[in-house]
Each structure stands twice: as structure tokens, then as C-alpha cells.
Amino acid sequence: MALCAESFIDLGAIGCYHIHESSMNFADALLYCQSLNADLATPSSLDPLRQYLLDNGKTGEYWVGLVRPSGWIDGRRDDPSEWDEGEPNDSGACARLRDSSDFKAADHGCLNSYKVICEQEV
């Protein structure tokens, strides 16, 4: 069990996450997470995070630390299974999880405003 900071949720093996329900663009989302001594979410597996969002009735779209074409901001390459069907479709350089696809990733323009998922290193 991880020792998560206040306002962060322990999701077991994948770490500690903060779900911010206010919308902002990708650059502001990065800064917001950094203000919490965290970063945009880069889960080792999207499945536990997706399941948490579904189980807790979360709706909307959430920025995570996934960018095109390089992959996750922690340096890992992205996996095709993390993307929604037909994605990425080159509609933007930044990725968000969207409820309409059970929180699979979809690319979109970085200036769009979405909710934010931050990850705390433990």
C-alpha cells in the first residue's frame, strides 16, 4: 500500500492519483499537477485507473500524460491497446481519457480544456 498525499487516491500497484474536476488546457494541467508535487498521470497500466473512474461514476474527459508522437511523458512508448478504436487519429498532440469510450485514450488539441488526473510518485 502506497503512502499517498492528502487528496490523492491509492490505486494499489499503479500508485497515487488525484482527480481534478475543473477543466483546463494541457499546459495548465501540467502546471497544476506540478503544484501538487505530482505530474500528469502516466500509469504503468491504464486498466486500474479506467476501472476506478468507471466504478466511481466519473464522467467527462481527463488529461493524462500521453502525447503524440512520443508516448508517455515519463519516456515510455504508448501501447495501441491504450487507445480508443480509430485513435490516435492525429486530431491533436495531447491525449485525454474520455468516458464515451470507457476511458480509453484519444488524441486532441492541447489547447482544449478537460479535467485532470495527476500522479504522485511514491
C-alpha positions in Angstrom: 0.0 0.0 0.0 1.4 3.4 -1.0 1.6 6.3 1.3 -0.4 8.9 -0.7 -0.5 12.6 0.0 -3.8 14.3 1.1 -6.3 14.5 -1.8 -4.6 11.6 -3.6 -6.2 8.1 -4.0 -4.3 4.9 -3.5 -4.8 2.7 -6.6 -2.5 0.0 -5.3 0.1 -1.3 -7.7 -0.2 1.7 -10.1 0.3 4.4 -7.4 -1.4 7.5 -6.1 -3.8 9.7 -8.2 -5.5 13.0 -7.8 -8.7 13.6 -9.9 -9.3 17.3 -10.5 -12.8 18.0 -11.8 -12.1 21.6 -13.1 -11.2 21.9 -16.8 -8.0 23.5 -18.1 -5.7 23.1 -21.2 -2.8 20.6 -21.3 -0.1 23.1 -20.3 -2.1 24.4 -17.3 -2.8 20.7 -16.4 0.9 20.0 -16.3 1.5 23.1 -14.1 -1.5 22.2 -11.8 -0.1 18.7 -11.2 3.4 20.1 -10.5 1.9 22.5 -7.9 0.8 19.3 -6.1 4.4 17.9 -6.3 3.0 15.4 -8.9 2.8 15.1 -12.7 0.1 14.3 -15.2 -0.8 10.6 -14.8 1.4 8.1 -16.5 0.0 4.8 -15.1 2.0 1.6 -15.8 -1.4 0.1 -16.7 -4.4 2.1 -17.7 -6.8 -0.6 -16.6 -6.9 0.0 -12.8 -7.3 3.8 -13.4 -10.0 3.3 -16.0 -11.8 0.9 -13.6 -11.7 3.4 -10.8 -13.2 6.1 -13.0 -16.0 3.8 -14.1 -16.7 2.4 -10.6 -16.9 5.9 -9.2 -19.3 7.3 -11.8 -16.8 9.8 -13.2 -17.9 11.5 -16.4 -16.2 13.7 -19.0 -12.7 13.8 -20.3 -9.4 13.9 -18.4 -5.9 14.9 -19.5 -3.2 12.3 -18.8 0.5 12.5 -19.6 0.3 11.0 -23.0 1.5 13.0 -26.1 1.8 12.2 -29.8 4.0 11.0 -31.3 6.5 10.3 -28.5 4.3 8.5 -26.0 4.0 8.9 -22.2 5.7 11.9 -20.7 7.8 9.6 -18.4 9.5 8.3 -21.5 7.6 5.0 -22.1 6.2 4.3 -25.5 2.4 4.1 -25.7 0.6 0.8 -26.4 -2.0 0.5 -29.1 -4.4 -1.2 -26.6 -4.5 2.1 -24.6 -6.2 4.0 -27.4 -9.9 4.0 -28.3 -10.9 2.4 -31.6 -9.7 4.7 -34.5 -7.3 6.5 -32.3 -4.9 8.2 -32.4 -6.3 9.9 -35.5 -4.0 12.9 -35.5 -6.6 15.4 -34.3 -4.0 16.7 -31.8 -0.8 16.2 -30.0 -2.2 15.6 -26.5 -4.3 12.7 -25.2 -7.2 12.5 -22.9 -9.3 9.7 -21.4 -13.0 10.0 -22.4 -16.0 8.5 -20.7 -17.7 7.7 -24.1 -15.0 5.0 -24.7 -14.8 3.7 -21.1 -11.8 6.0 -20.6 -9.6 4.8 -23.4 -7.2 7.4 -24.8 -8.0 9.7 -27.7 -5.8 12.5 -29.1 -7.0 16.1 -29.3 -5.6 19.6 -29.4 -3.6 20.7 -26.4 -5.4 24.0 -26.1 -8.8 22.3 -25.4 -9.9 22.2 -21.8 -10.5 19.0 -19.9 -10.4 17.7 -16.3 -7.1 16.5 -15.0 -5.6 13.3 -13.5 -2.3 13.8 -11.6 0.0 11.1 -10.3 2.2 11.2 -7.3 5.5 9.4 -7.3 5.7 7.0 -4.3 
